[in-house]
Amino acid sequence: MKKGDILELEIEKYAFEGRGISKINRDSSEGETKYVIFVNGAYPGDKVKAELRRIKKSYAEAKIIEVIDRSGERVNARCKFFGTCGGCKQQDLNYEAQYKYKQLQVEEIFKKMGGFTDFIIEDIIPSDKTFFYRNKMEFSFSDKRWISPEEIKSAEAIEKNFALGLHVSNVFDKVLDIDECFLQSELSNKILNLTRAFFKEKNILPYSTKTHSGYLRNLVIKTSHHSDDLIVNLVTSSEDDSLMKEYVKQLTGGVPQITTIVNNISFKKAAIAIGDYENVIYGSGFISDSIGKYKFRISANSFFQTNTLQAEKLYQTALDFAGLNGDEIVYDLYSGAGTISIFVSGNAKDVFAFESVESAVKDAEENKKINNINNVRFIRTDLYKSFIPLVQEKNIPIADIIIIDPPRSGMHQNTVEDVIKINPKKIVYISCNPATQARDIKLLTKGGYKLIKIKPVDMFPHTYHIENVALLVKE
């Protein structure tokens, strides 16, 4: 068996990140053994032809060449760009199967990778909306447009130096030029296409990460679920006031529902859709949305949970797990713009929120004012270092409960040690990466905590991503 071989495989199981598992017999020094092959894009019940791409001692990786027999869980993808676009990875799997497999993935991570046994696994909360569920879309401009095999074969002239859309799966330097996406809204598709048409007509070039020339970098659209607010953020490499005025006139004329437009100017060489500064070109420069009974101001660069409806279910799960009675001191680690701190504030005595990003802390303070909250205090601190000296310096009372919602990489070792030293009665850990979550919880159990239960929440249909909430108590 070697790289490039094509095998017929029957898919038996579903592995993390959308890989089907097939097991074949293989002769070894120990006799005939089962050899595992991971097949990208294959689902249990499929029979496929697959080409071997990587071969290791204990497993191999393969790519589908042909689906011979389809799994009963397969469906036809709604989007014509599916399979090339890097946005949705499993739109060809029916949604019930998607969240079933996500639940199984979380269970397997905690049981096999984490080694946990005596804990409760509650049923996943699926998303009510499976399309048009996102409140934010970030599109990229590029001077390297992805050319499809069909375009290459055609005799037509192909424009290669302008694209506005999403990155191609596993290709980081090329962008797929798209005219529709089913993740945000029909209105965002209209803004996308009007923006492309305007700048192409003006012969304005995308920014090149190779030559560091060109004007257009990103188009970011944010919509409010609970109001009619809509913000358009055009990220560019320089200022051009007259061009922006023309763009605003064209855009608001075509999409009068837009309530504000900003221009972020970024001098960074890296492809990051956050400017060094921003100019508010039209409207107030921010929109508002709600999670539960609380309102939040959202600027072009502030963080807000991408699926508004599911965010409320996620936060409510965390609040239920915390079991607050109104007398507790709560710490919120990695507090961002203060959404969780504010959401739980009505059930706690005091909330102390710790965050490292200055702009996030400013947004949090503004959100605190909007909601007339008096029992939340936002504190800027580096959570890669110990925050206990800051707690002591500011005479912050010791937490009864700590809520943690770190980035995908999980908690820093220093933060884990700090949590154990603070010794809260309960820990509620929210994560967008169950693997790093299980790793961190394993460390916390060595500090005297017991994992009681977990509950997955699906925030992102048609992707592999899954949020998970865990409750730990001090033994």
C-alpha positions as CSV (number, residue, x, y, z in Angstrom):
1,M,0.0,0.0,0.0
2,K,1.5,3.3,-1.1
3,K,0.6,7.0,-1.6
4,G,-1.6,7.4,-4.7
5,D,-3.2,4.0,-4.4
6,I,-7.0,4.0,-5.0
7,L,-9.1,1.8,-2.7
8,E,-12.7,0.9,-2.4
9,L,-13.7,1.6,1.2
10,E,-16.8,1.2,3.4
11,I,-17.2,4.0,5.9
12,E,-18.0,2.7,9.4
13,K,-17.7,5.7,11.8
14,Y,-17.4,9.5,11.9
15,A,-14.3,11.1,13.2
16,F,-13.5,14.6,14.5
17,E,-13.5,17.3,11.8
18,G,-15.6,15.5,9.2
19,R,-13.5,12.5,8.4
20,G,-15.1,9.1,7.8
21,I,-13.4,6.1,9.3
22,S,-12.8,2.8,7.3
23,K,-10.9,-0.2,8.7
24,I,-9.2,-2.7,6.4
25,N,-7.3,-5.9,7.1
26,R,-3.5,-5.5,6.9
27,D,-0.7,-8.1,7.3
28,S,1.9,-7.2,9.8
29,S,4.6,-8.9,11.9
30,E,1.8,-9.5,14.4
31,G,-0.4,-11.2,11.9
32,E,-3.5,-9.7,10.3
33,T,-4.6,-6.5,11.9
34,K,-7.1,-3.8,11.4
35,Y,-5.7,-0.7,9.8
36,V,-7.6,2.6,10.0
37,I,-8.0,5.0,7.1
38,F,-9.5,8.5,7.5
39,V,-11.4,9.7,4.5
40,N,-12.1,13.4,4.3
41,G,-15.7,14.2,3.4
42,A,-17.0,10.7,3.8
43,Y,-19.8,9.7,6.1
44,P,-20.9,6.5,7.8
45,G,-22.8,4.3,5.4
46,D,-20.9,5.6,2.3
47,K,-19.0,3.2,0.0
48,V,-16.3,5.2,-1.7
49,K,-13.3,5.1,-4.0
50,A,-10.5,7.0,-2.2
51,E,-7.0,8.0,-3.0
52,L,-4.3,7.5,-0.3
53,R,-2.6,10.8,0.5
54,R,-0.6,10.1,3.7
55,I,0.4,6.8,5.1
56,K,1.5,6.3,8.7
57,K,2.3,3.2,10.7
58,S,-1.0,3.0,12.5
59,Y,-3.3,4.9,10.1
60,A,-3.6,6.6,6.6
61,E,-5.4,9.6,5.2
62,A,-7.3,9.5,1.9
63,K,-9.4,11.8,-0.3
64,I,-12.7,10.8,-2.0
65,I,-12.4,10.2,-5.7
66,E,-16.0,8.8,-6.1
67,V,-19.0,8.0,-3.9
68,I,-20.1,4.6,-5.1
69,D,-23.0,4.2,-2.6
70,R,-24.3,7.2,-0.7
71,S,-25.0,7.1,3.0
72,G,-28.7,7.6,3.8
73,E,-27.7,10.7,5.8
74,R,-26.3,12.5,2.7
75,V,-28.3,15.3,1.2
76,N,-27.6,17.6,-1.8
77,A,-25.8,20.8,-0.7
78,R,-27.8,23.9,-1.1
79,C,-24.8,26.1,-2.1
80,K,-23.3,25.9,-5.6
81,F,-19.9,26.7,-4.1
82,F,-19.9,23.9,-1.6
83,G,-16.8,21.7,-1.8
84,T,-14.6,24.5,-3.0
85,C,-15.5,27.3,-0.5
86,G,-13.8,27.0,2.9
87,G,-17.0,28.1,4.8
88,C,-19.3,25.1,5.1
89,K,-17.7,21.7,5.4
90,Q,-20.7,19.4,5.8
91,Q,-23.6,21.0,4.0
92,D,-24.1,17.7,2.2
93,L,-25.0,15.9,5.5
94,N,-28.5,16.2,6.9
95,Y,-28.7,18.5,9.9
96,E,-30.0,15.9,12.3
97,A,-26.9,13.7,11.5
98,Q,-24.6,16.8,11.9
99,Y,-25.6,17.5,15.5
100,K,-25.8,13.8,16.4
101,Y,-22.1,13.4,15.3
102,K,-21.1,16.6,17.1
103,Q,-22.6,15.1,20.3
104,L,-20.7,11.9,19.8
105,Q,-17.4,13.8,19.1
106,V,-17.7,15.7,22.4
107,E,-18.4,12.4,24.3
108,E,-15.5,10.7,22.7
109,I,-13.1,13.6,23.4
110,F,-14.0,13.6,27.1
111,K,-14.1,9.8,27.5
112,K,-11.1,8.8,25.3
113,M,-8.8,11.8,25.3
114,G,-9.7,13.2,28.7
115,G,-10.2,9.8,30.4
116,F,-13.4,11.0,32.2
117,T,-15.9,8.3,33.2
118,D,-18.2,9.4,36.0
119,F,-20.0,12.4,34.6
120,I,-23.3,13.3,32.9
121,I,-23.5,14.1,29.2
122,E,-26.6,16.2,28.5
123,D,-28.2,16.3,25.0
124,I,-26.9,18.8,22.5
125,I,-28.9,21.9,21.8
126,P,-29.3,22.1,18.0
127,S,-29.7,25.4,16.2
128,D,-33.2,26.4,15.3
129,K,-31.9,28.1,12.1
130,T,-29.6,26.1,9.9
131,F,-29.2,28.8,7.1
132,F,-29.0,32.6,7.5
133,Y,-28.1,32.2,11.1
134,R,-24.9,34.3,11.3
135,N,-25.0,37.9,12.3
136,K,-21.5,38.6,10.9
137,M,-19.8,37.7,7.6
138,E,-16.2,38.6,6.7
139,F,-15.4,38.6,3.0
140,S,-11.9,39.0,1.5
141,F,-10.7,40.9,-1.5
142,S,-7.8,39.3,-3.4
143,D,-5.7,39.8,-6.5
144,K,-5.6,36.0,-6.8
145,R,-8.9,34.7,-7.8
146,W,-9.5,31.0,-7.6
147,I,-10.0,29.6,-11.1
148,S,-12.3,26.5,-11.3
149,P,-11.4,23.5,-13.4
150,E,-14.4,24.3,-15.6
151,E,-13.0,27.8,-16.2
152,I,-9.6,26.4,-17.0
153,K,-11.1,24.1,-19.6
154,S,-13.2,26.8,-21.2
155,A,-11.9,28.9,-24.0
156,E,-13.2,32.1,-22.4
157,A,-11.0,34.9,-21.1
158,I,-10.6,34.6,-17.4
159,E,-10.2,37.5,-15.0
160,K,-7.6,36.4,-12.4
161,N,-6.7,39.6,-10.5
162,F,-10.0,40.5,-8.7
163,A,-12.0,38.4,-6.3
164,L,-14.4,39.2,-3.4
165,G,-15.6,36.3,-1.4
166,L,-14.3,33.5,0.8
167,H,-11.1,31.6,1.0
168,V,-10.8,28.2,-0.7
169,S,-10.6,25.3,1.6
170,N,-7.0,24.6,2.5
171,V,-5.7,27.3,0.1
172,F,-4.8,30.4,2.0
173,D,-3.6,32.7,-0.8
174,K,-6.6,32.5,-3.1
175,V,-10.2,33.7,-2.8
176,L,-13.3,32.2,-4.4
177,D,-15.3,35.0,-6.0
178,I,-18.9,34.3,-4.8
179,D,-22.2,36.0,-5.5
180,E,-24.3,34.3,-2.8
181,C,-23.9,32.8,0.6
182,F,-26.6,31.2,2.7
183,L,-25.0,31.9,6.1
184,Q,-26.0,35.5,6.9
185,S,-28.8,37.0,4.9
186,E,-30.1,37.8,1.4
187,L,-29.4,41.5,2.2
188,S,-25.7,40.7,2.8
189,N,-25.5,39.0,-0.6
190,K,-26.9,42.2,-2.2
191,I,-24.2,44.3,-0.4
192,L,-21.5,41.9,-1.5
193,N,-22.5,42.1,-5.1
194,L,-23.0,45.9,-5.1
195,T,-19.6,46.3,-3.5
196,R,-17.9,44.2,-6.1
197,A,-19.6,45.9,-9.0
198,F,-18.8,49.4,-7.7
199,F,-15.0,48.8,-7.2
200,K,-14.6,46.8,-10.4
201,E,-16.2,49.6,-12.4
202,K,-13.8,52.1,-10.8
203,N,-10.8,49.7,-11.5
204,I,-9.8,49.8,-7.9
205,L,-7.4,47.0,-7.1
206,P,-7.4,44.5,-4.2
207,Y,-4.5,44.6,-1.7
208,S,-1.7,42.2,-2.5
209,T,0.0,40.4,0.4
210,K,3.0,39.9,-1.9
211,T,3.6,43.4,-3.2
212,H,1.7,45.2,-0.4
213,S,0.0,47.5,-3.0
214,G,-3.7,47.8,-3.7
215,Y,-6.5,49.4,-1.8
216,L,-9.3,46.8,-1.0
217,R,-8.7,44.4,1.9
218,N,-12.0,43.1,3.5
219,L,-15.8,43.7,3.5
220,V,-17.3,42.9,6.9
221,I,-21.1,43.0,7.3
222,K,-22.8,42.8,10.7
223,T,-26.6,42.6,11.3
224,S,-28.7,42.7,14.4
225,H,-31.2,39.9,15.1
226,H,-33.4,41.9,17.4
227,S,-33.5,45.2,15.4
228,D,-33.1,46.5,11.9
229,D,-29.5,47.7,12.5
230,L,-26.9,46.8,9.8
231,I,-23.2,47.9,9.7
232,V,-20.9,47.7,6.7
233,N,-17.2,47.9,7.4
234,L,-14.9,48.3,4.4
235,V,-11.3,47.5,5.3
236,T,-8.7,49.3,3.1
237,S,-5.0,49.9,3.0
238,S,-5.3,53.7,2.9
239,E,-7.8,56.6,3.1
240,D,-9.6,57.9,0.1
241,D,-12.4,60.3,1.2
242,S,-13.9,61.0,-2.2
243,L,-14.0,57.3,-3.2
244,M,-15.7,56.4,0.1
245,K,-18.3,59.1,-0.4
246,E,-19.2,57.7,-3.8
247,Y,-19.3,54.1,-2.3
248,V,-21.6,55.2,0.5
249,K,-23.9,56.9,-2.0
250,Q,-24.0,53.8,-4.3
251,L,-24.5,51.4,-1.4
252,T,-27.2,53.3,0.6
253,G,-29.0,53.9,-2.7
254,G,-29.1,50.2,-3.4
255,V,-29.5,49.0,0.1
256,P,-31.4,51.6,2.2
257,Q,-31.6,49.2,5.1
258,I,-27.9,49.9,5.9
259,T,-27.8,52.0,9.1
260,T,-24.1,52.7,9.3
261,I,-20.9,52.4,7.3
262,V,-17.3,52.6,8.5
263,N,-13.9,52.5,6.9
264,N,-11.2,50.7,8.8
265,I,-7.7,51.6,7.5
266,S,-5.1,48.9,8.1
267,F,-1.4,49.3,7.5
268,K,-0.7,45.7,8.6
269,K,1.0,43.3,6.1
270,A,-0.9,40.4,7.5
271,A,-4.4,39.6,6.2
272,I,-6.4,40.7,9.3
273,A,-9.8,42.5,9.0
274,I,-9.1,44.9,11.8
275,G,-7.8,48.4,11.1
276,D,-5.2,50.5,12.8
277,Y,-8.0,53.1,13.1
278,E,-11.4,53.7,11.6
279,N,-13.5,56.5,10.1
280,V,-17.2,56.5,10.5
281,I,-18.5,57.5,7.1
282,Y,-22.3,57.1,7.6
283,G,-24.5,56.7,10.6
284,S,-23.4,56.2,14.2
285,G,-20.6,53.7,13.7
286,F,-22.2,50.9,15.7
287,I,-25.3,48.7,15.9
288,S,-27.3,47.2,18.8
289,D,-28.5,43.7,19.5
290,S,-29.8,41.7,22.5
291,I,-29.0,38.5,24.3
292,G,-31.9,37.7,26.7
293,K,-33.1,40.9,28.3
294,Y,-29.7,42.7,27.9
295,K,-28.7,45.0,25.1
296,F,-25.3,45.3,23.6
297,R,-23.5,47.9,21.5
298,I,-21.6,46.3,18.6
299,S,-18.9,48.3,16.8
300,A,-17.1,47.2,13.6
301,N,-14.3,45.5,15.5
302,S,-16.0,44.4,18.8
303,F,-16.6,40.7,19.5
304,F,-20.1,39.4,19.7
305,Q,-21.3,35.8,19.5
306,T,-21.9,35.1,15.8
307,N,-25.2,33.2,16.2
308,T,-27.4,35.5,18.4
309,L,-30.2,33.0,19.0
310,Q,-27.9,30.2,20.0
311,A,-25.8,32.6,22.2
312,E,-28.7,33.1,24.5
313,K,-29.1,29.3,24.8
314,L,-25.3,28.9,25.4
315,Y,-25.3,31.6,28.2
316,Q,-28.5,30.3,29.7
317,T,-26.9,26.8,29.9
318,A,-23.9,28.3,31.7
319,L,-26.2,30.2,34.1
320,D,-28.2,27.0,34.8
321,F,-24.9,25.1,35.5
322,A,-23.7,27.9,37.8
323,G,-26.9,27.6,39.9
324,L,-26.5,31.1,41.3
325,N,-28.7,32.2,44.2
326,G,-27.8,36.0,44.2
327,D,-25.3,35.9,47.0
328,E,-22.2,34.7,45.1
329,I,-19.0,36.5,44.0
330,V,-18.4,35.5,40.3
331,Y,-15.2,35.8,38.3
332,D,-15.6,35.9,34.5
333,L,-12.3,35.0,32.8
334,Y,-11.7,36.1,29.2
335,S,-14.7,38.3,29.5
336,G,-14.5,40.1,26.1
337,A,-17.1,42.7,25.6
338,G,-18.8,41.6,28.8
339,T,-21.7,39.7,27.4
340,I,-21.5,36.8,29.9
341,S,-20.7,39.0,32.8
342,I,-23.8,41.2,32.1
343,F,-26.0,38.1,31.3
344,V,-25.3,36.5,34.8
345,S,-25.2,39.8,36.8
346,G,-28.9,39.7,37.8
347,N,-28.3,36.4,39.6
348,A,-25.0,37.2,41.4
349,K,-24.0,39.6,44.2
350,D,-20.9,40.9,42.3
351,V,-19.2,39.9,39.1
352,F,-15.5,40.7,38.4
353,A,-14.6,40.3,34.7
354,F,-11.0,39.8,33.5
355,E,-9.9,40.6,29.9
356,S,-6.6,41.4,28.2
357,V,-7.8,43.3,25.1
358,E,-8.2,47.0,25.9
359,S,-10.9,47.7,23.2
360,A,-13.0,44.8,24.5
361,V,-12.9,46.3,28.0
362,K,-14.0,49.6,26.6
363,D,-16.9,47.9,24.8
364,A,-17.8,46.1,28.0
365,E,-17.9,49.4,30.0
366,E,-20.2,50.8,27.4
367,N,-22.5,47.8,27.6
368,K,-22.6,48.0,31.3
369,K,-23.8,51.6,31.1
370,I,-26.5,50.7,28.5
371,N,-27.9,48.1,30.8
372,N,-27.6,50.2,33.9
373,I,-25.6,47.4,35.6
374,N,-24.0,48.3,39.0
375,N,-22.6,45.0,40.2
376,V,-20.1,44.2,37.4
377,R,-16.5,45.4,37.4
378,F,-14.3,45.0,34.3
379,I,-10.6,44.6,34.8
380,R,-7.9,44.6,32.2
381,T,-5.2,42.0,32.8
382,D,-2.9,39.6,31.0
383,L,-4.3,36.1,31.5
384,Y,-1.0,34.6,30.3
385,K,0.4,35.8,33.6
386,S,-0.9,35.3,37.1
387,F,-3.9,37.5,37.9
388,I,-3.8,36.7,41.6
389,P,-1.5,39.7,42.5
390,L,-4.1,42.0,40.8
391,V,-6.9,40.4,42.9
392,Q,-4.8,41.1,46.0
393,E,-3.8,44.6,45.0
394,K,-7.4,45.7,44.2
395,N,-8.8,43.9,47.3
396,I,-11.2,41.9,45.1
397,P,-13.2,39.4,47.1
398,I,-12.4,35.7,46.4
399,A,-14.8,34.1,43.9
400,D,-17.4,31.5,44.8
401,I,-17.9,30.6,41.2
402,I,-15.6,31.1,38.2
403,I,-16.9,31.2,34.6
404,I,-14.2,30.6,31.9
405,D,-14.6,31.2,28.2
406,P,-11.1,31.1,26.7
407,P,-10.0,31.2,23.0
408,R,-9.7,27.9,21.0
409,S,-6.2,27.3,22.4
410,G,-7.7,27.0,25.9
411,M,-6.3,28.3,29.2
412,H,-2.7,29.1,29.9
413,Q,-1.0,27.0,32.6
414,N,-0.7,30.1,34.8
415,T,-4.5,30.7,34.6
416,V,-5.2,27.1,35.5
417,E,-3.0,27.3,38.5
418,D,-4.6,30.6,39.6
419,V,-8.1,29.1,39.4
420,I,-7.0,26.2,41.6
421,K,-5.4,28.6,44.1
422,I,-8.5,30.8,44.3
423,N,-10.4,27.6,45.1
424,P,-14.0,28.4,44.0
425,K,-16.8,26.1,44.9
426,K,-17.8,25.7,41.2
427,I,-16.3,26.3,37.8
428,V,-18.3,26.7,34.6
429,Y,-16.1,26.2,31.6
430,I,-17.4,27.3,28.1
431,S,-15.3,26.3,25.1
432,C,-15.4,26.4,21.3
433,N,-12.7,23.6,21.3
434,P,-13.7,20.5,23.4
435,A,-10.2,19.0,23.0
436,T,-8.4,21.9,24.8
437,Q,-11.3,22.1,27.2
438,A,-10.9,18.4,28.2
439,R,-7.1,19.0,28.6
440,D,-7.7,21.9,30.9
441,I,-10.4,20.2,32.9
442,K,-8.0,17.2,33.4
443,L,-5.5,19.7,35.0
444,L,-8.3,21.2,37.2
445,T,-9.3,17.7,38.5
446,K,-5.7,17.3,39.7
447,G,-6.4,20.5,41.8
448,G,-9.3,18.9,43.6
449,Y,-12.2,19.4,41.1
450,K,-14.7,16.9,39.8
451,L,-16.3,17.1,36.4
452,I,-20.1,16.8,37.0
453,K,-21.7,17.3,33.6
454,I,-21.3,18.7,30.1
455,K,-23.7,20.0,27.5
456,P,-22.8,20.8,23.8
457,V,-24.5,23.7,22.0
458,D,-24.4,23.8,18.2
459,M,-23.6,27.4,17.2
460,F,-22.4,26.7,13.7
461,P,-24.5,24.4,11.5
462,H,-22.7,22.9,8.4
463,T,-19.3,23.3,10.1
464,Y,-17.3,21.0,12.4
465,H,-17.3,23.6,15.2
466,I,-19.1,22.9,18.5
467,E,-19.4,24.8,21.8
468,N,-19.5,22.9,25.0
469,V,-20.4,23.9,28.6
470,A,-18.9,22.0,31.5
471,L,-19.6,22.1,35.3
472,L,-16.9,21.3,37.8
473,V,-17.3,21.3,41.6
474,K,-14.8,21.2,44.4
475,E,-14.6,17.8,46.0
